[in-house]
Amino acid sequence: MMSVKEAVAARFQQLMAERNLNANGLANVSGVTPSSVYSMLDPRRKEVSVNLVKKLCDGLEISLGEFFSSDVFDGLEQEIR
């Protein structure tokens, strides 16, 4: 099962592919450091901040609603254990 963090990374990878952007390009259009983008994409990292997601969405000119309106988020397991 995919975690929320993995789903966020997968969604950004999908959006980057659609726009022919690499991690540096996403950082550039979003006004964040490349290390922030690489950290968000790194599968060893378990957390991602909502503020970073918002900045990246702003750079891609999409709303948070558009970002999260994706099949990748529909099958996530419950976080409460």
C-alpha positions, -999 to +999 in steps of 0.1 A: +000+000+000+012+035-008+017+061+019+004+097+017+040+109+011+045+083-016+013+094-033+023+131-031+056+123-047+040+101-074+015+129-082+043+154-086+062+130-108+031+126-130+026+164-133+063+170-140+062+143-168+031+160-183+049+193-184+084+180-194+099+193-161+126+177-141+131+183-103+152+214-110+126+228-133+098+223-108+120+240-081+126+269-105+090+276-114+079+272-078+106+294-062+119+267-039+153+251-036+161+220-057+169+202-025+133+207-013+120+190-044+145+162-043+137+157-006+100+155-014+107+129-041+131+109-020+114+076-009+135+075+023+118+107+035+085+100+053+070+135+056+062+163+032+049+197+043+016+211+031+034+245+026+058+229+001+030+211-017+012+245-020+043+263-034+048+235-059+012+236-070+015+274-073+045+269-096+025+244-117-004+269-117-029+244-102-049+245-070-045+221-041-079+208-050-067+199-085-036+184-071-054+161-047-082+153-072-063+123-085-068+085-084-035+081-067-051+095-035-083+075-036-070+041-024-048+053+004-051+033+036-061+049+069-032+067+087-047+060+122-034+027+135 
